[in-house]
Amino acid sequence: MTSSGDPRPIGIFDSGIGGLTVAKAIQQALPHERLLYFGDNANIPYGAKDNAEILRLSRGITRALLERDCKLIVIACNTASAAALRPLRVELPQVTFVGMEPAVKPAVEHTRTGAVGVIATVATVQGEVFTSIVERFAQDVKVIKQACPGLVLQIEAGEYATPKTEAMLRGWLEPMVAEGIDALVLGCTHYPFVRPLIERIVGPQVRVIDPAPAIARRVEHVLREADALAGDDRAGELQCSTSGDPELFHGVLQHLGINDTQVAKGHWAGDELTLSYTSPRI
């Protein structure tokens, strides 16, 4: 590899805006990398779809990102990871994937009460991946899982701290706190958008765990092992595309403090996704 490293981009996708929390963590950990993000907002929520449909969408997005010469694909969506990560690895053994899984292991390692909570989409908490993780890492700990139907749509609508969102969260979280949890896993990449509200509800005695920094570390490790990091003489950038409304998506970027990135429009035609990207403003 030359001194400029591997300039190919990292592809990142999610059902909507949630994976931007992962993209931001990767950008902070790897500031020289070029990131291509796609949010499939036109098909949200993934958590209400069956596995076959989620795999179909994930396959189309992966193909589109590979056409952009991505050196690694990050499935920055717990629901898509649960449904599509294993099949895609079988179908595309030459492609390196990094997926999401609920951070049950660190929650178990830090609990003192012996009870941890996990909030996620219906598809995630009912999936085989989640069951496997609990069986592997939490045999001696009580894991209280809670599906949160409708929360992703609240977050996509920008309702991060409205009375309706708070009422929904209190209905799910207060019974978990009453059962003695001292760690709460955010099992969906959308949920960090409402982390301040969650922390206010569960109180300081409950540690809230966001997996995004761990995913960023994993991406760095995988690229370093493959000698595929971008050179430190390169300026990193984040480019975004969405199948939804680019203006609404841009507003979310501003909420995250990402102010120099424009959003392009991606288009589905059957199973085929066509991506376009606009370079960030300089």
Contacts in CASP RR format, 6 or more apart in sequence:
PFRMAT RR
TARGET T0000
AUTHOR 0000-0000-0000
METHOD contacts of the structure
MODEL  1
MTSSGDPRPIGIFDSGIGGLTVAKAIQQALPHERLLYFGDNANIPYGAKD
NAEILRLSRGITRALLERDCKLIVIACNTASAAALRPLRVELPQVTFVGM
EPAVKPAVEHTRTGAVGVIATVATVQGEVFTSIVERFAQDVKVIKQACPG
LVLQIEAGEYATPKTEAMLRGWLEPMVAEGIDALVLGCTHYPFVRPLIER
IVGPQVRVIDPAPAIARRVEHVLREADALAGDDRAGELQCSTSGDPELFH
GVLQHLGINDTQVAKGHWAGDELTLSYTSPRI
1 227 0 8 1.000
1 228 0 8 1.000
3 231 0 8 1.000
3 233 0 8 1.000
4 230 0 8 1.000
4 231 0 8 1.000
4 233 0 8 1.000
4 234 0 8 1.000
5 228 0 8 1.000
5 229 0 8 1.000
5 230 0 8 1.000
5 231 0 8 1.000
5 234 0 8 1.000
6 71 0 8 1.000
6 223 0 8 1.000
6 227 0 8 1.000
6 228 0 8 1.000
6 229 0 8 1.000
6 230 0 8 1.000
6 231 0 8 1.000
7 34 0 8 1.000
7 230 0 8 1.000
7 231 0 8 1.000
7 234 0 8 1.000
8 34 0 8 1.000
8 69 0 8 1.000
8 70 0 8 1.000
8 71 0 8 1.000
8 228 0 8 1.000
9 33 0 8 1.000
9 34 0 8 1.000
9 35 0 8 1.000
9 36 0 8 1.000
9 68 0 8 1.000
9 69 0 8 1.000
9 70 0 8 1.000
9 71 0 8 1.000
9 239 0 8 1.000
10 26 0 8 1.000
10 30 0 8 1.000
10 33 0 8 1.000
10 34 0 8 1.000
10 35 0 8 1.000
10 36 0 8 1.000
10 70 0 8 1.000
10 71 0 8 1.000
10 72 0 8 1.000
10 74 0 8 1.000
10 219 0 8 1.000
10 223 0 8 1.000
11 35 0 8 1.000
11 36 0 8 1.000
11 37 0 8 1.000
11 38 0 8 1.000
11 65 0 8 1.000
11 68 0 8 1.000
11 70 0 8 1.000
11 72 0 8 1.000
11 73 0 8 1.000
11 74 0 8 1.000
12 19 0 8 1.000
12 22 0 8 1.000
12 23 0 8 1.000
12 26 0 8 1.000
12 35 0 8 1.000
12 36 0 8 1.000
12 37 0 8 1.000
12 38 0 8 1.000
12 73 0 8 1.000
12 74 0 8 1.000
12 76 0 8 1.000
13 19 0 8 1.000
13 37 0 8 1.000
13 38 0 8 1.000
13 39 0 8 1.000
13 40 0 8 1.000
13 58 0 8 1.000
13 61 0 8 1.000
13 62 0 8 1.000
13 65 0 8 1.000
13 73 0 8 1.000
13 74 0 8 1.000
13 75 0 8 1.000
13 76 0 8 1.000
13 77 0 8 1.000
13 80 0 8 1.000
14 20 0 8 1.000
14 22 0 8 1.000
14 37 0 8 1.000
14 38 0 8 1.000
14 39 0 8 1.000
14 40 0 8 1.000
14 75 0 8 1.000
14 76 0 8 1.000
14 77 0 8 1.000
14 80 0 8 1.000
14 189 0 8 1.000
15 39 0 8 1.000
15 40 0 8 1.000
15 41 0 8 1.000
15 43 0 8 1.000
15 44 0 8 1.000
15 45 0 8 1.000
15 46 0 8 1.000
15 47 0 8 1.000
15 77 0 8 1.000
15 79 0 8 1.000
15 80 0 8 1.000
15 152 0 8 1.000
16 39 0 8 1.000
16 40 0 8 1.000
16 41 0 8 1.000
16 44 0 8 1.000
16 77 0 8 1.000
16 156 0 8 1.000
16 190 0 8 1.000
16 242 0 8 1.000
17 39 0 8 1.000
17 41 0 8 1.000
17 155 0 8 1.000
17 156 0 8 1.000
17 190 0 8 1.000
17 193 0 8 1.000
17 249 0 8 1.000
17 252 0 8 1.000
18 76 0 8 1.000
18 77 0 8 1.000
18 155 0 8 1.000
18 188 0 8 1.000
18 189 0 8 1.000
18 190 0 8 1.000
18 192 0 8 1.000
18 193 0 8 1.000
19 37 0 8 1.000
19 39 0 8 1.000
19 76 0 8 1.000
19 77 0 8 1.000
19 189 0 8 1.000
19 190 0 8 1.000
20 37 0 8 1.000
20 240 0 8 1.000
20 252 0 8 1.000
20 253 0 8 1.000
20 256 0 8 1.000
20 258 0 8 1.000
21 76 0 8 1.000
21 189 0 8 1.000
21 190 0 8 1.000
21 192 0 8 1.000
21 193 0 8 1.000
21 210 0 8 1.000
21 212 0 8 1.000
21 256 0 8 1.000
22 74 0 8 1.000
22 76 0 8 1.000
22 100 0 8 1.000
22 189 0 8 1.000
22 212 0 8 1.000
22 215 0 8 1.000
22 216 0 8 1.000
23 35 0 8 1.000
23 37 0 8 1.000
23 76 0 8 1.000
23 238 0 8 1.000
24 212 0 8 1.000
24 256 0 8 1.000
24 258 0 8 1.000
25 212 0 8 1.000
25 213 0 8 1.000
25 215 0 8 1.000
25 216 0 8 1.000
26 33 0 8 1.000
26 35 0 8 1.000
26 74 0 8 1.000
26 215 0 8 1.000
26 216 0 8 1.000
26 219 0 8 1.000
27 33 0 8 1.000
27 35 0 8 1.000
27 236 0 8 1.000
27 238 0 8 1.000
28 216 0 8 1.000
29 213 0 8 1.000
29 216 0 8 1.000
29 217 0 8 1.000
29 219 0 8 1.000
29 220 0 8 1.000
30 216 0 8 1.000
30 219 0 8 1.000
30 220 0 8 1.000
30 223 0 8 1.000
30 229 0 8 1.000
30 230 0 8 1.000
31 236 0 8 1.000
32 229 0 8 1.000
32 230 0 8 1.000
32 231 0 8 1.000
32 232 0 8 1.000
32 233 0 8 1.000
32 234 0 8 1.000
32 235 0 8 1.000
32 236 0 8 1.000
33 229 0 8 1.000
33 230 0 8 1.000
33 236 0 8 1.000
34 230 0 8 1.000
34 234 0 8 1.000
34 236 0 8 1.000
34 237 0 8 1.000
34 239 0 8 1.000
35 236 0 8 1.000
35 237 0 8 1.000
35 238 0 8 1.000
35 239 0 8 1.000
36 65 0 8 1.000
36 68 0 8 1.000
36 70 0 8 1.000
36 239 0 8 1.000
36 241 0 8 1.000
36 275 0 8 1.000
36 277 0 8 1.000
37 238 0 8 1.000
37 239 0 8 1.000
37 240 0 8 1.000
37 241 0 8 1.000
38 61 0 8 1.000
38 64 0 8 1.000
38 65 0 8 1.000
38 240 0 8 1.000
38 241 0 8 1.000
38 242 0 8 1.000
38 243 0 8 1.000
38 266 0 8 1.000
38 273 0 8 1.000
38 275 0 8 1.000
39 240 0 8 1.000
39 241 0 8 1.000
39 242 0 8 1.000
39 243 0 8 1.000
39 244 0 8 1.000
39 249 0 8 1.000
40 46 0 8 1.000
40 57 0 8 1.000
40 61 0 8 1.000
40 242 0 8 1.000
40 243 0 8 1.000
41 156 0 8 1.000
41 242 0 8 1.000
41 243 0 8 1.000
41 244 0 8 1.000
41 245 0 8 1.000
41 248 0 8 1.000
41 249 0 8 1.000
42 242 0 8 1.000
42 243 0 8 1.000
42 244 0 8 1.000
42 268 0 8 1.000
43 49 0 8 1.000
43 57 0 8 1.000
43 243 0 8 1.000
43 268 0 8 1.000
44 152 0 8 1.000
44 153 0 8 1.000
44 156 0 8 1.000
45 121 0 8 1.000
45 150 0 8 1.000
45 152 0 8 1.000
45 153 0 8 1.000
45 156 0 8 1.000
46 54 0 8 1.000
46 57 0 8 1.000
46 77 0 8 1.000
46 79 0 8 1.000
46 80 0 8 1.000
46 83 0 8 1.000
46 121 0 8 1.000
46 123 0 8 1.000
47 54 0 8 1.000
47 79 0 8 1.000
47 121 0 8 1.000
47 122 0 8 1.000
47 123 0 8 1.000
47 124 0 8 1.000
47 152 0 8 1.000
48 121 0 8 1.000
48 122 0 8 1.000
48 123 0 8 1.000
48 149 0 8 1.000
49 57 0 8 1.000
49 123 0 8 1.000
51 83 0 8 1.000
51 84 0 8 1.000
51 123 0 8 1.000
54 79 0 8 1.000
54 80 0 8 1.000
54 83 0 8 1.000
54 84 0 8 1.000
54 123 0 8 1.000
55 83 0 8 1.000
55 84 0 8 1.000
55 87 0 8 1.000
55 88 0 8 1.000
56 271 0 8 1.000
57 80 0 8 1.000
58 75 0 8 1.000
58 80 0 8 1.000
58 83 0 8 1.000
58 84 0 8 1.000
58 88 0 8 1.000
59 84 0 8 1.000
59 88 0 8 1.000
59 91 0 8 1.000
59 271 0 8 1.000
60 271 0 8 1.000
60 272 0 8 1.000
60 273 0 8 1.000
61 273 0 8 1.000
62 73 0 8 1.000
62 88 0 8 1.000
62 92 0 8 1.000
62 95 0 8 1.000
63 272 0 8 1.000
63 273 0 8 1.000
64 272 0 8 1.000
64 273 0 8 1.000
64 274 0 8 1.000
64 275 0 8 1.000
65 73 0 8 1.000
65 275 0 8 1.000
66 73 0 8 1.000
66 92 0 8 1.000
66 95 0 8 1.000
67 275 0 8 1.000
68 275 0 8 1.000
68 277 0 8 1.000
71 96 0 8 1.000
71 223 0 8 1.000
71 228 0 8 1.000
72 96 0 8 1.000
72 97 0 8 1.000
72 98 0 8 1.000
72 219 0 8 1.000
72 222 0 8 1.000
72 223 0 8 1.000
72 228 0 8 1.000
73 95 0 8 1.000
73 96 0 8 1.000
73 97 0 8 1.000
73 98 0 8 1.000
74 97 0 8 1.000
74 98 0 8 1.000
74 99 0 8 1.000
74 215 0 8 1.000
74 219 0 8 1.000
75 81 0 8 1.000
75 84 0 8 1.000
75 85 0 8 1.000
75 88 0 8 1.000
75 97 0 8 1.000
75 98 0 8 1.000
75 99 0 8 1.000
75 100 0 8 1.000
76 99 0 8 1.000
76 100 0 8 1.000
76 189 0 8 1.000
76 215 0 8 1.000
77 100 0 8 1.000
77 188 0 8 1.000
77 189 0 8 1.000
78 100 0 8 1.000
78 101 0 8 1.000
78 102 0 8 1.000
78 120 0 8 1.000
78 121 0 8 1.000
78 124 0 8 1.000
78 187 0 8 1.000
78 188 0 8 1.000
78 189 0 8 1.000
79 121 0 8 1.000
79 123 0 8 1.000
79 124 0 8 1.000
79 188 0 8 1.000
81 99 0 8 1.000
81 100 0 8 1.000
81 101 0 8 1.000
81 129 0 8 1.000
82 101 0 8 1.000
82 123 0 8 1.000
82 124 0 8 1.000
82 127 0 8 1.000
82 128 0 8 1.000
82 129 0 8 1.000
82 130 0 8 1.000
83 123 0 8 1.000
85 97 0 8 1.000
85 99 0 8 1.000
85 129 0 8 1.000
88 95 0 8 1.000
88 97 0 8 1.000
89 95 0 8 1.000
89 97 0 8 1.000
96 222 0 8 1.000
96 226 0 8 1.000
98 215 0 8 1.000
98 218 0 8 1.000
98 219 0 8 1.000
98 222 0 8 1.000
99 215 0 8 1.000
100 187 0 8 1.000
100 189 0 8 1.000
100 211 0 8 1.000
100 215 0 8 1.000
101 129 0 8 1.000
101 130 0 8 1.000
101 133 0 8 1.000
101 211 0 8 1.000
102 118 0 8 1.000
102 120 0 8 1.000
102 124 0 8 1.000
102 130 0 8 1.000
102 133 0 8 1.000
102 185 0 8 1.000
102 187 0 8 1.000
102 211 0 8 1.000
103 185 0 8 1.000
103 186 0 8 1.000
103 187 0 8 1.000
103 209 0 8 1.000
103 210 0 8 1.000
103 211 0 8 1.000
103 214 0 8 1.000
104 116 0 8 1.000
104 118 0 8 1.000
104 133 0 8 1.000
104 134 0 8 1.000
104 137 0 8 1.000
104 138 0 8 1.000
104 143 0 8 1.000
104 185 0 8 1.000
105 133 0 8 1.000
105 137 0 8 1.000
106 209 0 8 1.000
106 214 0 8 1.000
107 116 0 8 1.000
107 117 0 8 1.000
107 118 0 8 1.000
107 183 0 8 1.000
107 184 0 8 1.000
107 185 0 8 1.000
107 207 0 8 1.000
107 209 0 8 1.000
108 116 0 8 1.000
108 137 0 8 1.000
108 138 0 8 1.000
108 141 0 8 1.000
108 143 0 8 1.000
108 183 0 8 1.000
110 182 0 8 1.000
110 183 0 8 1.000
110 207 0 8 1.000
111 141 0 8 1.000
111 182 0 8 1.000
111 183 0 8 1.000
112 182 0 8 1.000
113 180 0 8 1.000
113 181 0 8 1.000
113 182 0 8 1.000
114 141 0 8 1.000
114 142 0 8 1.000
114 182 0 8 1.000
115 141 0 8 1.000
115 142 0 8 1.000
115 143 0 8 1.000
115 144 0 8 1.000
115 179 0 8 1.000
115 180 0 8 1.000
115 181 0 8 1.000
115 182 0 8 1.000
116 138 0 8 1.000
116 141 0 8 1.000
116 142 0 8 1.000
116 143 0 8 1.000
116 144 0 8 1.000
116 181 0 8 1.000
116 182 0 8 1.000
116 183 0 8 1.000
116 184 0 8 1.000
116 185 0 8 1.000
117 143 0 8 1.000
117 144 0 8 1.000
117 145 0 8 1.000
117 146 0 8 1.000
117 176 0 8 1.000
117 181 0 8 1.000
117 183 0 8 1.000
117 184 0 8 1.000
117 185 0 8 1.000
118 125 0 8 1.000
118 130 0 8 1.000
118 143 0 8 1.000
118 144 0 8 1.000
118 145 0 8 1.000
118 146 0 8 1.000
118 184 0 8 1.000
118 185 0 8 1.000
118 187 0 8 1.000
119 145 0 8 1.000
119 146 0 8 1.000
119 147 0 8 1.000
119 148 0 8 1.000
119 151 0 8 1.000
119 172 0 8 1.000
119 173 0 8 1.000
119 184 0 8 1.000
119 185 0 8 1.000
119 186 0 8 1.000
119 187 0 8 1.000
119 188 0 8 1.000
119 191 0 8 1.000
120 130 0 8 1.000
120 145 0 8 1.000
120 146 0 8 1.000
120 147 0 8 1.000
120 148 0 8 1.000
120 185 0 8 1.000
120 187 0 8 1.000
120 188 0 8 1.000
121 147 0 8 1.000
121 148 0 8 1.000
121 149 0 8 1.000
121 152 0 8 1.000
121 188 0 8 1.000
122 147 0 8 1.000
122 149 0 8 1.000
124 130 0 8 1.000
124 147 0 8 1.000
124 187 0 8 1.000
124 188 0 8 1.000
125 145 0 8 1.000
125 146 0 8 1.000
125 147 0 8 1.000
126 147 0 8 1.000
130 145 0 8 1.000
134 143 0 8 1.000
142 179 0 8 1.000
144 176 0 8 1.000
144 179 0 8 1.000
144 181 0 8 1.000
146 172 0 8 1.000
146 173 0 8 1.000
146 176 0 8 1.000
148 168 0 8 1.000
148 169 0 8 1.000
148 172 0 8 1.000
148 188 0 8 1.000
148 191 0 8 1.000
150 168 0 8 1.000
151 165 0 8 1.000
151 168 0 8 1.000
151 169 0 8 1.000
151 188 0 8 1.000
151 190 0 8 1.000
151 191 0 8 1.000
151 194 0 8 1.000
152 188 0 8 1.000
152 190 0 8 1.000
154 162 0 8 1.000
154 164 0 8 1.000
154 165 0 8 1.000
154 168 0 8 1.000
154 194 0 8 1.000
155 165 0 8 1.000
155 190 0 8 1.000
155 191 0 8 1.000
155 193 0 8 1.000
155 194 0 8 1.000
156 190 0 8 1.000
158 193 0 8 1.000
158 252 0 8 1.000
159 165 0 8 1.000
160 193 0 8 1.000
160 194 0 8 1.000
160 196 0 8 1.000
160 197 0 8 1.000
161 194 0 8 1.000
161 196 0 8 1.000
161 197 0 8 1.000
165 194 0 8 1.000
165 197 0 8 1.000
166 197 0 8 1.000
166 201 0 8 1.000
169 194 0 8 1.000
169 197 0 8 1.000
169 198 0 8 1.000
169 201 0 8 1.000
170 201 0 8 1.000
173 184 0 8 1.000
173 198 0 8 1.000
173 201 0 8 1.000
173 202 0 8 1.000
174 201 0 8 1.000
176 184 0 8 1.000
176 202 0 8 1.000
177 201 0 8 1.000
177 202 0 8 1.000
177 203 0 8 1.000
177 206 0 8 1.000
181 202 0 8 1.000
181 206 0 8 1.000
182 205 0 8 1.000
182 206 0 8 1.000
182 207 0 8 1.000
183 206 0 8 1.000
183 207 0 8 1.000
183 208 0 8 1.000
183 209 0 8 1.000
184 198 0 8 1.000
184 202 0 8 1.000
184 206 0 8 1.000
184 207 0 8 1.000
184 208 0 8 1.000
184 209 0 8 1.000
185 209 0 8 1.000
185 211 0 8 1.000
186 192 0 8 1.000
186 195 0 8 1.000
186 198 0 8 1.000
186 208 0 8 1.000
186 209 0 8 1.000
186 210 0 8 1.000
186 211 0 8 1.000
187 211 0 8 1.000
189 211 0 8 1.000
189 212 0 8 1.000
191 198 0 8 1.000
191 210 0 8 1.000
192 210 0 8 1.000
192 212 0 8 1.000
193 255 0 8 1.000
195 208 0 8 1.000
195 210 0 8 1.000
198 208 0 8 1.000
199 206 0 8 1.000
199 208 0 8 1.000
202 208 0 8 1.000
220 229 0 8 1.000
223 229 0 8 1.000
230 236 0 8 1.000
237 261 0 8 1.000
237 279 0 8 1.000
237 280 0 8 1.000
238 258 0 8 1.000
238 261 0 8 1.000
238 280 0 8 1.000
239 261 0 8 1.000
239 264 0 8 1.000
239 277 0 8 1.000
239 278 0 8 1.000
239 279 0 8 1.000
239 280 0 8 1.000
240 249 0 8 1.000
240 253 0 8 1.000
240 261 0 8 1.000
240 262 0 8 1.000
240 263 0 8 1.000
240 264 0 8 1.000
240 277 0 8 1.000
241 263 0 8 1.000
241 264 0 8 1.000
241 265 0 8 1.000
241 266 0 8 1.000
241 275 0 8 1.000
241 276 0 8 1.000
241 277 0 8 1.000
242 249 0 8 1.000
242 263 0 8 1.000
242 264 0 8 1.000
242 265 0 8 1.000
242 266 0 8 1.000
243 265 0 8 1.000
243 266 0 8 1.000
243 267 0 8 1.000
243 268 0 8 1.000
243 273 0 8 1.000
244 265 0 8 1.000
244 266 0 8 1.000
246 262 0 8 1.000
246 263 0 8 1.000
246 264 0 8 1.000
246 265 0 8 1.000
247 263 0 8 1.000
249 263 0 8 1.000
250 261 0 8 1.000
250 262 0 8 1.000
250 263 0 8 1.000
253 259 0 8 1.000
253 261 0 8 1.000
253 263 0 8 1.000
260 280 0 8 1.000
260 281 0 8 1.000
260 282 0 8 1.000
261 280 0 8 1.000
261 281 0 8 1.000
262 278 0 8 1.000
262 279 0 8 1.000
262 280 0 8 1.000
262 281 0 8 1.000
263 278 0 8 1.000
264 275 0 8 1.000
264 276 0 8 1.000
264 277 0 8 1.000
264 278 0 8 1.000
265 276 0 8 1.000
266 273 0 8 1.000
266 274 0 8 1.000
266 275 0 8 1.000
266 276 0 8 1.000
267 273 0 8 1.000
267 274 0 8 1.000
END
